Amino acid sequence: MPTLTLVSHHLCPYVQRAAIALTEKGVPFDRITIDLADKPEWFKALSPLGKVPLLRVAEPGKPEGVVFESAVILEYLEDTQAPALHPADPLERARHRGWIEFGSSILSAIARLYGAKDEAAFAKERAEIGALFDRVEAALGNGPYFVGPYFAGSSFGLVDAVFGPIFRYFDVFETAADLRLIDGRAKVAAWRAALAERPSVRGAIAADYPERLVTFLRNRDSVISRRLL
């Protein structure tokens, strides 16, 4: 079995999804956390995009391999490590991949929200996040998607691994800024609560994650930084 090392950052939600998948698969891995504001030279040499996560793969008798981009890391783990976290049916698997990409779009909207400098931009991104979660609520409430407690029912999958870190932002927004963005969506709320209790999701961050995120937000000079309690 290869030795796996996940190169991380304290706050990165894309790192968290890889850590969750590794934990769900029961795969031992090491974790190195770097400062993205002061990237080590070895990291610059390994990461084509200068981003985390990276997954370093060491196998006896072979040069070290490096997998970059979180979605690709998830697929590599699916190819190499049991149990599967994607559905077996090709169409359902494709749909789940689509919702993973949708989760990445939500993360982009969250980044725009906490970076918004004026109230108009903030309101625009707030509305966009609401519209995106309306889509999630509709998907959970119709068709094969949500019988609970997870995205595809009783089995935890990669879509859950992606959305666990997304919901973590809202935990901090609500407690630190009294900012409630996704209330009023019952299916989303139930899914969020189930993910919050999942050991792999809880364990994907350090204990000081909320404080670190609040500090990061305070330094943004943005609308949300001025709303922090």
C-alpha positions in Angstrom: 0.0 0.0 0.0 1.4 3.4 -0.9 2.2 6.0 1.8 -0.1 9.0 1.4 0.6 12.5 2.6 -2.0 15.2 2.3 -0.5 18.7 2.0 -3.0 21.1 3.7 -3.9 24.5 4.9 -5.8 25.2 8.1 -8.9 26.7 6.5 -9.0 25.2 3.0 -12.4 23.5 2.4 -10.9 21.6 -0.6 -8.4 20.0 1.7 -11.1 19.0 4.1 -13.0 17.1 1.4 -9.9 15.0 0.7 -9.3 14.4 4.4 -12.9 13.3 4.9 -12.7 10.9 2.0 -9.5 9.4 3.3 -11.0 8.9 6.7 -14.2 7.4 5.3 -12.1 4.9 3.4 -10.1 4.0 6.5 -6.8 4.9 4.7 -3.9 5.9 6.9 -2.3 9.2 5.8 0.0 11.9 7.1 -0.9 15.5 7.0 1.4 18.5 6.5 0.0 22.0 7.0 1.6 24.9 5.2 1.2 28.7 5.2 -0.1 29.7 1.8 1.1 33.3 2.5 4.7 31.9 2.8 4.8 28.9 0.6 7.8 26.5 1.1 10.0 26.1 -1.9 9.4 22.3 -2.0 5.7 23.0 -2.2 6.2 25.5 -5.1 8.1 22.8 -6.9 5.4 20.2 -6.5 2.2 22.2 -7.0 1.7 23.4 -10.6 -1.1 25.8 -9.5 0.4 26.7 -6.1 -2.7 25.5 -4.3 -3.6 22.9 -1.8 -4.5 20.1 -1.5 -1.7 18.0 -2.8 -1.6 14.3 -2.3 1.9 12.9 -2.2 2.0 9.2 -3.1 5.1 7.2 -2.1 5.4 3.6 -3.3 8.5 1.4 -2.7 10.7 1.3 -5.7 8.9 4.1 -7.5 9.4 7.9 -7.8 7.0 9.9 -5.6 3.8 10.8 -7.3 1.9 14.0 -6.7 -1.9 14.4 -7.3 -3.2 18.0 -7.3 -6.7 19.5 -7.4 -9.2 18.1 -4.9 -11.7 16.6 -7.4 -8.9 14.7 -9.0 -7.6 13.5 -5.6 -11.1 12.2 -4.8 -11.3 10.3 -8.1 -7.8 8.9 -7.5 -8.9 7.6 -4.1 -12.0 6.1 -5.7 -9.8 4.3 -8.2 -7.4 3.0 -5.6 -9.1 2.7 -2.3 -12.2 0.8 -1.1 -14.9 1.3 -0.1 -16.4 3.2 -3.0 -17.9 6.6 -2.1 -19.5 7.1 -5.5 -22.6 5.2 -6.7 -22.1 2.1 -8.8 -24.6 3.1 -11.5 -22.8 5.2 -14.2 -25.7 7.8 -14.5 -26.0 8.3 -10.7 -22.2 8.5 -10.5 -22.2 11.3 -13.2 -25.0 13.1 -11.3 -23.0 13.0 -8.1 -19.9 14.4 -9.9 -22.1 17.2 -11.1 -23.2 18.0 -7.5 -19.6 18.0 -6.5 -19.0 20.7 -9.1 -22.0 22.5 -7.8 -20.5 22.5 -4.3 -17.4 24.1 -5.7 -19.6 26.8 -7.2 -21.1 27.4 -3.8 -17.6 27.8 -2.3 -16.8 30.4 -5.0 -19.9 32.3 -4.0 -19.0 32.2 -0.3 -15.5 33.6 -1.2 -17.1 36.4 -3.1 -19.5 37.1 -0.2 -16.7 37.4 2.5 -14.7 39.5 0.1 -17.5 41.9 -0.7 -16.4 45.5 0.2 -19.8 47.2 -0.1 -23.4 46.4 0.8 -24.6 46.2 -2.8 -22.0 43.5 -3.6 -22.7 41.7 -0.3 -26.4 41.7 -1.0 -25.9 40.3 -4.5 -23.7 37.4 -3.3 -26.1 36.8 -0.4 -28.9 36.4 -2.8 -26.8 34.2 -5.1 -26.0 31.8 -2.2 -29.7 31.7 -1.3 -30.6 30.8 -4.9 -27.9 28.1 -5.0 -29.3 26.5 -1.8 -32.8 26.7 -3.3 -31.4 24.4 -6.0 -29.9 22.1 -3.3 -33.2 22.0 -1.4 -35.1 21.1 -4.6 -32.7 18.3 -5.4 -32.8 16.9 -1.9 -36.6 17.0 -1.9 -37.3 15.4 -5.3 -36.2 12.4 -7.2 -33.7 9.8 -5.9 -31.6 12.3 -4.1 -32.7 12.6 -0.5 -34.3 10.0 1.8 -31.8 11.0 4.5 -29.7 11.3 6.3 -27.1 11.8 3.6 -27.2 13.0 0.0 -28.0 9.6 -1.5 -29.8 8.1 1.6 -28.1 6.0 4.2 -24.7 5.8 2.5 -22.2 8.6 3.0 -20.6 9.6 -0.3 -18.3 12.1 -1.9 -21.1 14.7 -2.3 -21.4 14.6 1.5 -17.6 15.0 1.8 -17.9 18.1 -0.3 -20.8 19.7 1.5 -19.6 19.1 5.0 -16.9 21.8 4.7 -19.4 24.1 3.0 -21.8 24.0 5.9 -18.9 24.7 8.3 -18.7 28.2 6.9 -22.3 28.8 7.9 -21.7 27.6 11.4 -19.1 30.4 11.8 -21.2 33.0 10.0 -24.1 32.3 12.3 -22.2 32.3 15.6 -19.7 35.0 14.9 -21.7 37.4 12.8 -25.3 36.5 13.4 -25.6 36.0 9.7 -28.1 33.4 8.7 -28.0 32.7 4.9 -29.6 29.3 4.4 -32.5 29.1 7.0 -35.9 28.1 5.9 -34.8 25.0 3.9 -35.8 22.0 5.8 -34.1 19.3 3.7 -30.8 21.3 3.7 -31.1 21.7 7.5 -31.5 18.0 8.1 -28.6 17.1 5.8 -26.5 19.8 7.4 -27.2 18.4 10.9 -26.3 14.9 9.9 -23.0 15.9 8.3 -22.1 17.9 11.4 -22.3 14.7 13.5 -20.2 12.6 11.1 -16.8 11.8 12.7 -14.9 12.2 9.5 -16.4 15.7 8.9 -15.8 16.7 12.5 -12.2 15.5 12.4 -11.2 17.1 9.1 -10.3 20.4 10.9 -8.3 21.3 14.0 -10.0 22.4 17.1 -9.1 26.1 16.6 -10.7 26.2 13.1 -13.5 28.6 14.1 -11.1 31.1 15.7 -8.8 30.9 12.7 -11.7 31.6 10.3 -12.9 34.5 12.3 -9.4 36.0 12.3 -9.2 35.5 8.6 -12.6 37.2 8.1 -11.6 40.1 10.4 -8.7 40.9 8.2 -10.7 41.1 5.0 -11.8 44.7 5.3 -15.2 43.7 4.0 -18.8 43.9 4.9 -18.7 40.6 6.8 -15.6 41.7 8.7 -17.6 44.7 10.0 -20.5 42.4 11.0 -18.4 40.2 13.3 -19.6 40.2 16.9 
